[in-house]
Amino acid sequence: MRATFSIILLLVAGAAFGNELKRGDVQMVENVPIYLYSTPVESYYETGTVNTTFPGVLILADETEELAVDEKVRIIVRTAKRRLRRGRVADFDAIMINRNGWVGTMIKFDEGRSTESRVDMVDNVPIYIFNTPTKPFVEVGRLNNVFETTFRFNSVTSFVRRAKRKARRGKIEDFDAIVISNDGIRAYPIKFVE
C-alpha cells in the first residue's frame, strides 16, 4: 500500500514538472502576442484568419532570398491589423500561426489578455520559438540552420535530430528543450536549472 502510494506520488510530481517544462511566455510583435509552435494556456475563441503567401515580398527580395521567420510574422501581424482597421475582421488579442504554413489565426481571450503558452513538442522535445521558457535555463550548445538564411518548418525537426545526435556523441550535454532564434537561423539546446 505504501509503495503504491509512493509510486503514484512520484508519477503526479513528474507529470507536474513535465508540464512546467512545456510552459513559455510568448513574445510580442508590434504589441501582439505571437503563438508559433505553441498554444495559449487561457481559453480563447477564433475571430478570423490571415492567409498570406508573401508574393509581393518575394519579388522585393529578388525571388532568391526567402524572408526570416520574424519578418514573415511581422507581415502577418501588419496584415491582420490592416484588416481590423478596414473592418474585415473582428477585434483580436493575439495571433496563432499555423506551423504547417503561414496562416495566422486571430484569437480573443475569454478573460483578459494572456502571454502564457504551452509549447509544442517535436520528437518529445519542447520547442521555444517566439517563446521564452518560464523556468531558468542554461544553453548547452548552438546549432546553425542547415538552410543557412531561411527557416522552413522542417528546420525544427532538423534542429532536434542534430541536437540529439550531438548529445549522443557527447559533443553537447543532454538537454531538456530547444530555443530557436526568432529569425529561425540558430537553435540553442537548453537545460533547465533547479
Secondary structure as GFF3:
##gff-version 3
##sequence-region A 1 194
A	DSSP	alpha_helix	2	21	.	.	.	ID=ss1
A	DSSP	beta_strand	23	26	.	.	.	ID=ss2
A	DSSP	beta_strand	28	29	.	.	.	ID=ss3
A	DSSP	beta_strand	32	36	.	.	.	ID=ss4
A	DSSP	beta_strand	38	40	.	.	.	ID=ss5
A	DSSP	beta_strand	44	51	.	.	.	ID=ss6
A	DSSP	alpha_helix	55	60	.	.	.	ID=ss7
A	DSSP	alpha_helix	69	85	.	.	.	ID=ss8
A	DSSP	beta_strand	94	97	.	.	.	ID=ss9
A	DSSP	beta_strand	103	109	.	.	.	ID=ss10
A	DSSP	beta_strand	116	119	.	.	.	ID=ss11
A	DSSP	beta_strand	121	122	.	.	.	ID=ss12
A	DSSP	beta_strand	125	129	.	.	.	ID=ss13
A	DSSP	beta_strand	131	133	.	.	.	ID=ss14
A	DSSP	beta_strand	137	139	.	.	.	ID=ss15
A	DSSP	beta_strand	143	144	.	.	.	ID=ss16
A	DSSP	alpha_helix	153	168	.	.	.	ID=ss17
A	DSSP	beta_strand	177	180	.	.	.	ID=ss18
A	DSSP	beta_strand	186	192	.	.	.	ID=ss19
###
